[in-house]
Amino acid sequence: MDVIEWMLDSDPAIRWQVLRDLTDAPEADVAAERARVATEGWGAQLLALQGDDGLWDGGVYRPGWAQEDRPFFDAWTATHFTLEQLREFGLDPASAQAQRALTLVRDNATWEGRPYFDGEIEPCINGTVLATAAYVGEGGERVTETLVETMLADGGWNCWAEYGSRVSSFHSTICALDGLLAWEQHSGRSDPATAARHAGEEYLLERGLFRRKSTGEVADPRFTMLSYPTRWFYDMLRGLDYLRRADLRDERAAEAMELLRGKADADGRFRLENIHEGPTWFGLDQREGAPSRWITLKALRVLRWWDGA
């Protein structure tokens, strides 16, 4: 079984993206496969888990059972991360199933009384909110303004800025960039937001996507490891995939690209190298250290873009 056949032997959430991005299949075939995300497999399972209160697992950012006195508690079952996962699955926002889910979110999910799609203060949260808002056609003006206002002097973002941090984080910066790019592609350019996005791109590119600007050393070994789902975490494949979506070819990303290229096995598959631990609703047919369809999909379309195919 070649690598494309192997990826197609999977869930509709992967299959439709393989058809679109790696095989150039007819649009009708892609659309038909994408429609299955709402009714079959992982997408349908996640939709069915939404509560009558509009929330997943009884919470917006953390599940209802999480201990609020544990600030670093990571769980991926609450509303915020479930919406992010449905977006990555490619759930069609126009489908009846998606519309029902979004209506419940709009009516019920809040940040201490503030509507979900208005965001809150942390850029890693706001970037994801904005990317989802753009994807489903919700208003994102307020959260966009918050992201612009919270950019730091070095061109990036840090979720600890409200506690005094003045040095940006790869993690927060990629989340903010994902949101700003998605919003611009959805609603058009805005001078302040576009300027902030370009500054964030420079932040990553000045560091070669995974190095410290000050010393040139690898900022964190995990940045060179491939993960999925990324949640709020950064790694070089997430950075490269951002450049692909922004269609931003820059030689400062060449080292990261060649490092990625060298990770393919003899069959052209890429392994899951790092799992971001935390409770999940269910697995995504992945095992750390084994070839991953998700990562292979992302890596191959990045390489295809970079090589100009």
BAFI-3210 file (N, C-alpha, C; in Angstrom, 3 decimals, decimal comma, padded with zeros to 6 digits):
// residues 309
n [1|2|3|4|5|6|7|8|9|10|11|12|13|14|15|16|17|18|19|20|21|22|23|24|25|26|27|28|29|30|31|32|33|34|35|36|37|38|39|40|41|42|43|44|45|46|47|48|49|50|51|52|53|54|55|56|57|58|59|60|61|62|63|64|65|66|67|68|69|70|71|72|73|74|75|76|77|78|79|80|81|82|83|84|85|86|87|88|89|90|91|92|93|94|95|96|97|98|99|100|101|102|103|104|105|106|107|108|109|110|111|112|113|114|115|116|117|118|119|120|121|122|123|124|125|126|127|128|129|130|131|132|133|134|135|136|137|138|139|140|141|142|143|144|145|146|147|148|149|150|151|152|153|154|155|156|157|158|159|160|161|162|163|164|165|166|167|168|169|170|171|172|173|174|175|176|177|178|179|180|181|182|183|184|185|186|187|188|189|190|191|192|193|194|195|196|197|198|199|200|201|202|203|204|205|206|207|208|209|210|211|212|213|214|215|216|217|218|219|220|221|222|223|224|225|226|227|228|229|230|231|232|233|234|235|236|237|238|239|240|241|242|243|244|245|246|247|248|249|250|251|252|253|254|255|256|257|258|259|260|261|262|263|264|265|266|267|268|269|270|271|272|273|274|275|276|277|278|279|280|281|282|283|284|285|286|287|288|289|290|291|292|293|294|295|296|297|298|299|300|301|302|303|304|305|306|307|308|309]
n.u [000,854|000,722|001,725|-000,348|-002,637|-002,611|-003,170|-005,717|-007,115|-008,758|-010,288|-013,104|-012,375|-009,664|-009,501|-010,842|-009,194|-006,796|-007,604|-008,165|-005,731|-003,518|-004,027|-005,388|-008,092|-011,361|-013,556|-016,154|-015,886|-014,263|-015,929|-018,061|-016,837|-015,995|-018,459|-019,157|-017,931|-019,606|-021,413|-020,289|-017,745|-015,003|-015,761|-018,608|-018,816|-017,727|-019,563|-021,860|-021,298|-021,736|-023,264|-026,665|-026,578|-025,025|-022,317|-019,218|-018,279|-019,026|-017,750|-016,039|-013,252|-011,879|-012,817|-015,892|-015,315|-012,750|-010,142|-010,115|-008,048|-005,774|-003,687|-002,237|-003,516|-004,152|-006,560|-008,406|-011,061|-013,075|-015,190|-013,785|-011,425|-012,605|-014,108|-011,958|-010,851|-012,920|-012,903|-010,373|-010,883|-012,418|-015,158|-018,089|-019,206|-021,687|-023,355|-026,240|-025,809|-023,543|-024,527|-026,495|-024,902|-023,293|-025,160|-025,970|-023,534|-023,149|-025,294|-024,763|-022,018|-019,585|-017,053|-016,871|-019,299|-018,823|-019,355|-018,468|-017,191|-016,145|-013,824|-011,104|-008,483|-005,965|-003,554|-003,054|-005,430|-007,173|-006,263|-006,995|-009,775|-010,352|-009,535|-011,390|-013,759|-013,501|-013,582|-016,169|-017,737|-018,395|-018,566|-015,508|-014,291|-013,872|-012,167|-010,020|-009,116|-008,261|-006,092|-004,320|-003,818|-002,481|-000,033|003,479|006,558|008,615|007,413|005,893|003,718|002,650|001,192|001,604|001,910|000,111|000,880|003,267|005,306|007,560|008,698|008,268|006,488|006,887|004,711|002,372|002,560|002,262|-000,374|-001,747|-001,029|-002,203|-004,916|-005,124|-004,362|-006,354|-008,602|-008,065|-008,039|-010,660|-012,196|-010,870|-008,174|-006,892|-005,369|-004,066|-004,271|-003,089|-000,511|000,302|000,234|002,285|004,469|004,514|005,119|007,734|008,909|008,961|010,428|012,884|014,002|014,389|012,327|012,634|014,749|016,710|016,889|018,933|021,160|021,151|020,755|018,781|015,580|013,802|013,833|011,480|010,316|011,301|010,122|007,482|004,047|000,603|-002,763|-001,928|-002,955|-002,492|000,150|003,438|005,250|007,788|006,594|004,017|004,611|005,668|003,436|001,789|003,176|002,765|-000,040|-000,161|001,187|003,929|006,999|010,197|013,643|014,689|013,298|014,248|016,012|014,403|012,567|014,118|014,892|012,413|011,888|013,782|012,735|010,987|010,083|011,212|009,005|007,799|006,307|005,468|006,356|004,593|005,917|005,682|003,374|000,892|000,042|-003,010|-006,456|-008,660|-011,451|-011,454|-009,141|-007,136|-006,448|-003,685|-000,300|002,358|005,537|004,933|004,065|002,068|-001,015|-002,161|000,046|001,613|-000,058|-000,043|002,711|003,351|001,769|002,856|005,493|004,909|003,886|006,150|007,999|006,850|004,926]
n.v [-001,202|002,117|005,443|007,308|005,720|004,503|006,685|007,307|005,168|005,568|007,881|010,007|012,693|012,856|011,754|013,488|015,698|014,682|013,971|016,538|018,019|016,485|014,806|016,187|015,766|015,745|018,509|017,829|015,238|015,691|017,350|015,615|013,682|015,277|016,022|013,822|014,066|015,223|013,239|010,752|008,778|010,389|013,145|013,093|011,718|013,562|015,703|014,505|014,408|016,850|018,730|019,368|021,877|023,237|022,986|021,170|018,535|019,963|022,453|025,521|026,249|024,514|021,212|020,539|019,133|019,740|020,857|024,049|025,190|024,261|025,524|024,717|022,639|020,403|019,489|018,119|018,076|019,933|022,679|024,680|023,412|021,304|022,535|023,552|021,134|020,107|022,005|021,466|018,932|019,617|020,005|020,930|024,164|024,977|022,832|021,113|019,888|021,179|023,800|023,562|022,895|025,204|027,188|026,475|026,900|029,679|030,599|029,763|029,397|031,133|033,494|033,988|035,446|036,907|036,706|033,694|033,960|036,485|036,254|036,224|037,212|035,984|035,425|032,904|031,580|033,404|033,478|030,946|031,065|033,104|031,964|029,890|031,384|032,743|030,553|029,522|031,660|033,589|036,736|038,402|040,718|041,959|040,209|040,233|042,878|042,734|040,958|042,478|044,568|043,278|042,433|042,092|044,014|042,769|041,657|039,386|037,264|036,550|034,514|035,053|037,715|039,395|039,045|040,263|039,416|040,216|039,136|037,305|034,232|031,187|029,445|031,003|032,891|031,487|030,662|033,121|034,060|032,111|032,692|035,421|035,264|033,544|035,135|037,371|036,179|035,472|037,844|039,983|042,416|044,287|047,148|047,472|044,818|043,266|044,317|043,509|040,766|040,424|041,216|039,178|037,003|037,698|037,435|034,606|033,814|035,123|033,534|031,191|029,402|027,600|028,216|030,007|033,507|034,935|033,220|031,255|028,639|025,607|026,318|024,774|021,342|019,995|021,547|020,717|018,327|016,269|016,713|015,904|016,101|019,630|021,441|024,077|024,195|024,721|023,608|022,909|021,956|022,930|025,644|025,706|024,864|027,026|028,972|027,877|028,178|030,909|031,368|032,060|032,027|031,757|031,978|031,714|029,768|027,465|025,627|024,393|023,232|021,345|019,747|018,689|017,277|015,276|013,577|011,734|008,303|005,275|004,645|007,033|008,017|009,796|010,037|010,120|012,050|013,312|013,542|015,603|015,476|014,696|014,376|013,034|012,823|010,596|008,417|009,154|007,240|006,948|006,457|007,113|007,377|005,777|005,616|008,347|009,230|011,774|013,514|012,847|013,699|016,514|017,084|016,248|017,962|020,422|020,098|019,714|022,196|023,858|022,893|023,675|022,255]
n.w [000,000|-001,017|000,144|-000,184|-000,569|001,931|003,639|002,740|003,651|006,054|008,386|007,399|007,955|007,466|004,902|003,041|002,984|002,064|-000,529|-001,578|-001,193|-001,913|-004,051|-005,953|-006,586|-008,203|-007,479|-006,724|-005,733|-003,522|-001,980|-001,456|000,133|002,258|003,348|004,800|007,243|009,129|009,665|009,977|011,590|013,375|013,451|013,595|016,001|017,855|017,604|018,614|021,275|022,405|024,972|026,117|027,134|025,422|025,720|025,663|027,670|029,913|030,210|029,161|028,571|030,253|031,281|033,077|035,373|036,092|038,296|039,461|040,863|039,803|037,782|035,521|034,411|031,876|029,665|026,997|026,320|026,657|025,489|023,949|022,873|021,585|019,575|018,112|017,242|015,630|013,617|012,505|011,583|009,456|009,404|007,758|008,012|007,129|007,268|008,569|011,010|012,016|012,205|014,160|016,395|016,596|017,112|019,687|021,008|020,657|022,163|024,731|025,554|027,304|028,340|031,400|031,255|028,975|025,503|023,771|021,217|021,375|022,690|025,179|027,272|026,977|024,458|023,287|023,608|022,387|019,723|018,777|019,163|017,318|014,873|014,702|014,688|012,233|010,535|010,847|010,256|012,161|013,934|014,441|015,207|017,719|019,165|017,443|017,699|020,359|020,137|018,548|020,310|022,367|021,421|021,786|022,190|020,796|018,638|018,885|020,861|024,246|026,613|029,236|029,488|030,792|033,336|033,506|031,751|029,139|026,966|024,055|023,222|021,451|021,390|022,069|020,058|017,579|017,832|017,858|015,303|013,627|014,052|013,222|010,510|009,487|009,939|008,334|005,798|005,671|006,042|004,893|004,512|007,254|008,348|011,001|012,047|010,030|010,009|012,567|012,190|010,261|011,799|013,691|012,020|011,313|013,801|014,131|011,827|012,111|013,960|012,693|012,865|014,951|016,662|019,159|019,056|020,218|020,685|018,727|019,334|019,590|020,620|022,105|022,398|021,736|019,819|017,422|017,068|015,840|016,193|016,839|017,849|017,863|019,681|021,909|021,547|020,111|017,239|014,767|012,420|012,640|012,436|009,811|008,379|008,805|007,281|004,772|004,479|004,517|002,237|002,209|001,308|002,500|002,835|005,327|006,523|005,458|006,685|008,631|006,921|005,526|007,627|008,311|005,915|006,064|007,955|006,919|006,445|004,762|003,264|002,847|004,925|007,961|011,378|014,521|016,913|019,341|021,923|023,249|026,359|028,073|029,099|026,635|024,321|022,637|020,921|017,982|016,118|016,458|017,542|019,663|018,224|016,098|012,550|011,448|010,128|010,190|010,635|008,454|006,345|006,830|006,641|003,999|002,410|003,061|002,093|-000,592|-001,273|-000,723|-002,542|-004,842|-006,283]
ca.u [000,000|001,547|001,412|-001,655|-003,647|-002,598|-003,883|-007,129|-007,699|-008,871|-011,518|-013,418|-011,678|-008,377|-009,643|-011,209|-008,054|-005,855|-008,126|-008,030|-004,402|-002,433|-004,366|-006,097|-009,334|-012,430|-014,189|-017,352|-015,452|-013,784|-017,095|-018,834|-016,113|-016,032|-019,799|-019,259|-017,375|-020,714|-022,319|-019,543|-016,410|-014,635|-016,557|-019,937|-018,681|-017,568|-020,829|-022,816|-020,889|-022,116|-024,362|-027,827|-026,231|-024,166|-020,914|-018,634|-017,723|-019,444|-016,911|-015,617|-011,828|-011,592|-014,053|-016,564|-014,787|-011,361|-009,906|-009,737|-006,824|-004,633|-003,624|-001,615|-004,262|-004,432|-007,532|-008,754|-012,429|-014,039|-015,747|-012,780|-010,563|-013,441|-014,366|-010,717|-010,692|-013,913|-012,380|-009,294|-011,504|-013,031|-016,622|-018,673|-020,007|-023,041|-024,156|-027,258|-025,230|-022,673|-025,349|-027,109|-023,859|-022,853|-026,236|-025,864|-022,338|-023,427|-026,290|-024,415|-020,603|-019,103|-015,893|-017,389|-020,323|-018,457|-019,616|-017,299|-016,474|-015,468|-012,533|-010,794|-007,286|-004,754|-003,458|-003,140|-006,861|-007,816|-005,925|-007,826|-011,147|-010,470|-009,465|-012,676|-014,759|-013,358|-013,964|-017,616|-018,442|-018,811|-017,856|-014,264|-013,660|-013,424|-011,001|-008,921|-008,603|-007,532|-004,810|-003,456|-003,453|-001,645|001,251|004,608|007,483|009,470|006,627|005,112|002,730|002,909|000,026|001,984|002,124|-000,708|001,574|004,526|006,275|007,755|009,360|007,223|006,526|006,540|003,376|001,344|002,685|001,666|-001,833|-002,202|-000,860|-003,240|-006,173|-005,074|-004,361|-007,679|-009,552|-007,774|-008,486|-012,127|-012,868|-010,100|-007,070|-007,069|-003,992|-003,454|-004,185|-002,116|000,807|000,609|000,536|003,616|005,451|004,591|005,850|009,147|009,355|009,285|011,449|014,171|014,475|014,468|011,170|012,820|015,981|016,760|017,485|020,128|022,298|021,044|020,519|017,400|014,895|013,208|013,906|010,143|009,950|011,718|009,398|006,202|002,938|-000,778|-003,101|-000,989|-003,641|-001,907|001,597|004,162|006,389|008,219|005,629|002,931|005,123|005,760|002,081|001,321|003,780|002,058|-001,359|000,072|001,970|005,091|008,255|011,291|014,786|014,973|012,592|014,796|016,573|013,281|011,972|014,959|014,789|011,158|012,031|014,598|012,018|010,183|010,684|011,432|007,718|007,267|005,427|006,064|005,967|004,160|007,089|005,400|001,954|000,605|-000,772|-004,213|-007,645|-009,303|-012,681|-011,075|-007,913|-007,252|-005,733|-002,277|000,517|003,646|006,615|004,448|003,645|000,808|-001,668|-002,330|001,313|002,022|-000,860|000,446|004,073|003,385|001,239|003,849|006,567|004,383|003,830|007,511|008,667|006,182|004,102]
ca.v [000,000|003,324|006,370|007,931|004,699|004,324|007,804|007,231|004,088|006,237|008,609|011,061|013,933|012,808|011,403|014,592|016,603|014,014|014,127|017,932|018,614|015,628|014,077|017,082|015,098|016,674|019,190|017,095|014,104|016,254|017,822|014,457|013,074|016,213|016,005|012,682|014,417|015,540|012,102|009,511|008,845|011,251|014,367|012,776|011,365|014,790|016,433|013,803|014,568|018,170|018,682|020,204|023,238|023,811|022,790|019,843|018,151|020,868|023,635|026,249|025,979|023,300|020,455|020,911|018,417|020,145|021,635|025,401|025,597|023,670|026,414|024,115|021,425|020,275|018,505|018,523|017,622|021,017|023,285|025,405|022,508|020,485|023,345|023,566|019,847|020,015|022,837|020,743|017,829|020,154|020,011|021,994|025,024|025,144|021,623|021,241|019,450|022,257|024,954|023,293|022,979|026,595|027,931|026,168|027,571|031,119|030,886|029,251|029,414|032,478|033,707|034,723|036,370|037,475|035,683|032,895|034,449|037,740|035,920|036,718|038,042|035,266|035,308|031,521|031,302|034,295|033,073|029,794|031,569|033,869|031,025|029,198|032,377|032,947|029,316|029,290|032,866|034,423|037,997|038,295|042,034|042,283|039,408|040,726|044,077|042,320|040,414|043,591|045,339|042,502|042,097|042,627|044,849|041,957|041,219|038,188|037,279|035,665|034,442|035,529|039,166|040,065|038,897|040,997|038,950|041,112|038,343|036,500|032,774|030,518|028,861|032,039|033,593|030,733|030,688|034,432|034,124|031,287|033,422|036,632|034,879|033,032|036,247|038,179|035,446|035,434|039,144|041,010|043,025|045,408|047,613|047,089|043,364|042,768|044,707|042,623|039,436|040,452|041,268|037,831|036,179|038,017|036,834|033,204|033,658|035,551|032,431|029,981|028,607|026,771|028,563|031,251|034,594|035,415|032,296|030,323|027,285|025,140|026,911|023,680|020,161|019,598|022,337|019,970|017,061|016,383|016,365|016,144|017,512|020,545|022,212|025,418|024,028|025,027|022,847|023,478|021,632|023,906|026,884|025,549|024,811|028,414|029,622|027,361|028,809|032,319|031,356|032,884|031,301|032,565|031,098|031,500|028,545|026,342|024,609|023,645|022,431|020,190|018,872|017,969|016,348|014,152|012,746|010,721|006,974|004,758|004,605|008,382|008,305|010,566|009,475|010,942|012,073|013,938|013,665|016,567|014,653|015,238|013,592|013,272|012,057|009,309|008,497|009,477|006,214|007,338|005,932|007,800|006,590|005,064|006,514|009,053|009,750|013,224|014,216|012,631|014,618|017,878|017,187|016,125|019,144|021,479|019,845|019,938|023,653|024,420|022,474|024,332|021,334]
ca.w [000,000|-001,028|001,224|-000,416|-000,257|003,385|004,257|002,362|004,441|007,351|008,682|006,424|008,279|006,772|003,482|002,156|002,856|001,165|-001,889|-002,011|-001,127|-002,394|-005,278|-006,879|-006,984|-008,604|-006,355|-006,298|-004,912|-002,257|-001,229|-000,993|001,249|003,383|003,940|005,715|008,555|010,039|009,880|010,166|012,156|014,491|013,475|014,106|017,412|018,643|017,596|019,473|022,665|022,907|025,917|025,846|027,540|024,388|026,047|025,692|028,966|030,972|030,397|027,964|028,334|031,003|031,545|034,307|036,528|036,340|039,496|039,092|041,547|039,094|036,612|034,353|034,071|030,452|029,194|025,635|026,109|026,812|024,275|023,174|022,114|020,720|018,384|017,345|016,578|014,559|012,520|011,843|010,843|008,248|009,458|006,941|008,887|006,598|007,469|009,614|012,279|012,496|012,557|015,457|017,414|016,728|017,781|021,106|021,528|020,730|023,199|026,059|025,921|027,609|029,201|032,559|030,794|027,669|024,483|023,412|020,042|021,688|023,256|026,519|027,257|026,606|022,994|022,807|023,541|021,414|018,366|018,425|019,034|016,077|013,747|014,633|014,276|010,791|009,851|010,885|009,835|013,291|014,043|015,199|015,304|019,080|019,529|016,613|018,364|021,559|019,717|018,133|021,500|023,284|020,820|022,534|021,413|019,926|017,486|019,144|021,941|025,368|027,490|030,566|029,444|031,803|034,617|033,455|030,766|028,000|025,931|023,418|023,253|020,199|021,518|021,972|018,774|016,472|018,000|017,398|013,848|012,994|014,100|012,395|009,099|009,136|009,903|007,152|004,612|005,702|006,027|004,201|005,249|008,177|008,525|012,282|012,199|009,060|010,511|013,688|011,634|009,654|012,884|014,248|011,062|011,469|015,062|013,884|010,794|012,667|014,790|011,877|013,259|016,155|017,362|019,912|018,302|020,913|020,611|017,610|019,820|019,532|021,760|022,874|021,524|021,288|018,644|016,231|017,086|015,152|017,078|016,423|017,635|018,502|020,735|021,961|021,499|018,878|016,740|013,483|011,377|012,747|011,854|008,354|007,828|008,772|006,113|003,584|004,364|004,195|000,999|002,535|001,151|003,021|002,987|006,744|006,916|004,692|007,574|009,194|005,850|005,244|008,792|008,122|004,782|006,494|008,902|006,222|006,396|003,408|002,577|002,730|006,049|009,044|012,671|015,647|017,786|020,626|022,259|024,303|027,239|028,684|028,763|025,340|024,127|022,038|020,150|016,558|015,371|016,496|018,623|019,665|017,642|014,907|011,469|011,703|008,931|010,338|010,440|007,071|005,543|006,999|006,135|002,535|001,729|003,237|001,148|-001,948|-001,439|-000,739|-003,772|-005,967|-007,070]
c.u [000,886|001,001|000,049|-002,774|-003,757|-003,357|-005,376|-007,863|-007,874|-010,222|-011,805|-012,674|-010,306|-008,579|-009,931|-010,041|-006,959|-006,304|-007,894|-006,576|-003,292|-002,757|-005,035|-007,358|-010,373|-013,129|-015,408|-016,986|-014,987|-014,973|-017,910|-018,156|-016,147|-017,392|-019,950|-018,727|-018,490|-021,530|-021,616|-018,256|-016,235|-015,478|-017,937|-019,877|-018,544|-018,867|-021,832|-022,513|-021,215|-023,324|-025,520|-027,584|-025,296|-022,700|-020,493|-017,975|-017,944|-018,590|-016,527|-014,157|-011,365|-012,896|-014,619|-016,012|-013,358|-011,262|-009,384|-008,459|-005,588|-004,450|-003,020|-002,305|-004,593|-005,423|-008,079|-010,208|-013,467|-014,329|-014,684|-011,963|-011,361|-013,797|-013,124|-010,546|-011,692|-013,491|-011,279|-009,798|-012,099|-014,533|-017,165|-019,555|-021,440|-023,923|-025,147|-026,687|-024,343|-023,487|-026,028|-026,087|-023,444|-023,915|-026,180|-024,647|-022,587|-024,335|-025,799|-022,959|-020,122|-017,800|-016,346|-018,352|-020,042|-018,659|-018,346|-016,505|-015,926|-014,101|-012,361|-009,492|-006,058|-004,689|-003,520|-004,602|-007,498|-007,488|-006,773|-009,279|-011,318|-010,408|-010,781|-013,778|-014,705|-013,869|-015,475|-018,423|-018,994|-018,028|-016,624|-013,573|-013,102|-012,182|-009,795|-008,292|-007,789|-006,168|-003,839|-002,946|-002,477|-000,341|002,370|005,602|008,373|008,702|005,798|004,141|003,182|001,710|000,326|002,219|001,312|-000,100|002,974|005,539|006,343|008,526|008,343|007,515|006,179|005,101|002,287|001,363|002,043|000,153|-002,399|-002,116|-001,922|-004,566|-006,183|-005,092|-005,737|-008,679|-009,326|-008,252|-010,001|-012,740|-012,105|-009,072|-007,571|-005,673|-003,390|-003,269|-003,154|-000,701|001,235|000,970|001,925|004,711|005,618|005,324|007,350|009,707|009,781|010,444|012,823|014,804|014,526|013,398|011,397|014,059|015,817|017,428|018,816|021,341|022,292|020,818|019,049|016,685|014,304|013,242|012,550|009,696|010,344|011,031|007,989|005,078|001,605|-001,706|-002,141|-001,608|-003,066|-000,383|002,165|005,092|006,669|007,250|004,433|003,370|005,189|004,377|001,453|001,887|003,108|000,728|-001,246|000,776|003,190|006,341|009,390|012,453|015,162|014,241|013,192|015,353|015,468|012,650|012,805|014,990|013,514|011,303|012,788|013,911|011,153|010,878|010,775|010,155|007,096|006,309|006,204|005,497|005,454|005,265|006,790|003,893|001,811|-000,432|-001,958|-005,404|-008,236|-010,592|-012,378|-009,787|-008,181|-006,411|-004,244|-001,594|001,882|004,747|006,229|004,096|002,252|000,237|-001,818|-001,034|001,808|001,247|-000,288|001,838|004,106|002,816|002,143|004,976|006,121|004,314|005,232|008,214|007,981|005,339|002,712]
c.v [001,247|004,332|007,026|006,942|004,485|005,452|007,774|006,117|004,575|006,920|009,659|012,371|014,006|012,630|012,609|015,554|015,993|014,182|015,541|018,353|017,781|014,882|014,948|016,426|016,130|017,255|018,434|015,915|014,580|016,663|016,658|013,789|013,974|016,180|014,881|013,001|014,655|014,320|010,787|009,790|009,857|012,517|014,136|012,411|012,612|015,589|015,804|013,985|015,942|018,052|019,565|021,655|023,906|023,568|021,338|019,643|019,218|022,096|024,284|025,962|024,717|022,535|020,793|020,244|018,845|020,973|023,020|025,873|024,931|024,426|025,780|022,817|021,425|019,145|019,028|018,195|018,736|021,689|023,903|024,465|021,577|021,237|023,420|022,259|019,667|020,852|022,102|019,507|018,321|020,059|021,188|022,873|025,193|023,924|021,831|020,878|020,549|023,462|024,762|023,457|024,425|027,458|027,704|026,845|029,062|031,450|030,573|029,419|030,842|032,398|034,590|035,833|037,000|036,392|034,978|033,533|035,864|037,498|036,402|037,500|037,303|035,053|033,877|031,084|032,129|033,930|031,914|030,203|032,268|032,954|030,279|030,147|032,609|031,734|029,158|030,537|033,702|035,734|037,869|039,617|042,315|041,485|039,798|041,955|043,714|041,754|041,519|044,348|044,600|042,032|042,794|043,334|044,038|041,340|039,983|038,372|036,325|035,691|034,887|037,042|039,896|039,950|039,503|040,534|039,921|040,432|037,367|035,007|032,231|030,019|029,919|032,700|032,804|030,705|032,011|034,535|033,308|032,040|034,630|036,301|034,392|034,167|037,124|037,477|035,391|036,800|040,247|041,658|044,153|045,870|047,230|045,586|042,771|043,117|043,819|041,235|039,411|040,493|039,891|036,869|036,421|037,416|035,380|033,051|034,101|034,451|031,117|028,961|027,726|027,134|029,836|032,321|035,003|034,528|031,385|028,896|026,908|025,602|025,850|022,454|019,730|020,390|021,630|018,610|017,258|015,886|016,621|015,415|018,427|021,310|023,629|025,372|024,354|023,882|023,317|023,125|022,567|025,246|026,821|025,506|026,197|029,126|029,158|028,067|030,299|032,483|032,266|032,016|032,216|031,624|030,856|030,269|027,300|025,247|023,751|022,740|021,186|019,222|018,041|016,912|015,082|013,212|011,683|009,367|006,498|004,700|005,986|008,771|009,041|010,078|010,543|010,902|012,617|014,058|014,667|015,939|015,417|014,388|014,011|012,472|010,669|009,516|008,794|008,513|006,536|006,689|006,584|006,871|005,852|006,065|007,067|009,567|011,268|013,963|014,032|013,545|016,028|018,054|017,153|017,360|020,349|021,309|020,098|021,439|024,230|024,106|022,992|023,424|021,934]
c.w [000,000|-000,025|001,037|-000,104|001,259|004,084|003,931|003,113|005,877|007,484|007,608|006,685|007,623|005,273|002,608|001,956|001,990|-000,280|-002,414|-002,181|-001,749|-003,676|-006,326|-007,444|-007,413|-007,374|-005,836|-005,404|-003,542|-001,392|-000,675|000,188|002,471|004,087|004,957|007,112|009,573|010,427|010,162|010,944|013,273|014,575|014,059|015,591|018,284|018,704|018,555|020,950|023,233|023,826|025,502|026,258|026,545|024,598|025,841|027,050|030,041|031,184|029,087|027,642|029,051|031,188|032,914|035,550|036,882|037,617|039,108|039,783|040,948|037,782|035,373|033,935|032,579|030,207|027,880|025,304|026,209|025,470|023,375|022,289|021,220|019,447|017,495|016,576|015,443|013,358|011,776|011,103|009,525|008,223|008,654|007,829|008,414|006,821|008,607|010,976|012,869|012,940|013,909|016,577|017,658|017,398|019,286|021,740|021,679|021,907|024,611|026,480|026,134|028,403|030,356|032,121|029,451|026,606|024,027|022,280|020,205|022,306|024,678|026,464|026,739|025,093|022,483|022,706|022,429|019,976|017,893|018,267|017,687|014,856|013,583|014,182|012,773|010,027|009,763|010,529|010,972|013,275|014,909|015,422|016,702|019,465|018,681|017,252|019,602|021,192|019,294|019,357|022,410|022,655|021,587|021,601|020,485|018,766|017,699|020,294|023,038|026,298|028,917|030,584|030,506|033,186|034,570|032,438|029,586|026,870|025,357|023,490|021,879|020,247|021,304|020,601|017,639|016,597|017,489|015,877|013,122|012,947|013,180|010,907|008,670|009,024|008,672|005,880|004,522|005,429|005,305|005,110|006,146|008,525|009,870|012,430|011,248|009,493|011,673|013,188|011,024|010,719|013,516|013,326|011,179|012,748|014,836|012,906|011,275|013,505|014,019|012,197|014,489|016,973|018,204|019,066|018,912|020,690|019,388|018,033|019,636|020,795|022,677|021,967|020,987|020,072|017,350|016,134|016,527|016,050|016,385|017,393|018,391|019,664|020,753|021,826|020,113|018,525|015,321|012,356|011,440|012,170|010,343|007,716|007,813|007,534|004,826|003,397|004,048|002,850|001,133|002,458|001,583|003,313|004,438|007,285|006,266|005,592|008,170|008,142|005,558|006,416|008,708|007,039|005,216|007,471|008,229|006,265|004,950|002,591|002,396|003,833|007,146|010,376|013,638|016,688|019,175|020,815|023,392|025,231|027,815|028,289|027,416|025,270|023,590|021,269|018,686|015,727|015,292|017,698|018,540|019,162|016,377|013,806|011,736|010,388|009,007|010,034|009,014|006,133|005,622|006,406|004,605|001,850|001,935|002,236|-000,294|-002,258|-001,602|-002,045|-005,021|-006,822|-007,267]
res [m|d|v|i|e|w|m|l|d|s|d|p|a|i|r|w|q|v|l|r|d|l|t|d|a|p|e|a|d|v|a|a|e|r|a|r|v|a|t|e|g|w|g|a|q|l|l|a|l|q|g|d|d|g|l|w|d|g|g|v|y|r|p|g|w|a|q|e|d|r|p|f|f|d|a|w|t|a|t|h|f|t|l|e|q|l|r|e|f|g|l|d|p|a|s|a|q|a|q|r|a|l|t|l|v|r|d|n|a|t|w|e|g|r|p|y|f|d|g|e|i|e|p|c|i|n|g|t|v|l|a|t|a|a|y|v|g|e|g|g|e|r|v|t|e|t|l|v|e|t|m|l|a|d|g|g|w|n|c|w|a|e|y|g|s|r|v|s|s|f|h|s|t|i|c|a|l|d|g|l|l|a|w|e|q|h|s|g|r|s|d|p|a|t|a|a|r|h|a|g|e|e|y|l|l|e|r|g|l|f|r|r|k|s|t|g|e|v|a|d|p|r|f|t|m|l|s|y|p|t|r|w|f|y|d|m|l|r|g|l|d|y|l|r|r|a|d|l|r|d|e|r|a|a|e|a|m|e|l|l|r|g|k|a|d|a|d|g|r|f|r|l|e|n|i|h|e|g|p|t|w|f|g|l|d|q|r|e|g|a|p|s|r|w|i|t|l|k|a|l|r|v|l|r|w|w|d|g|a]
***
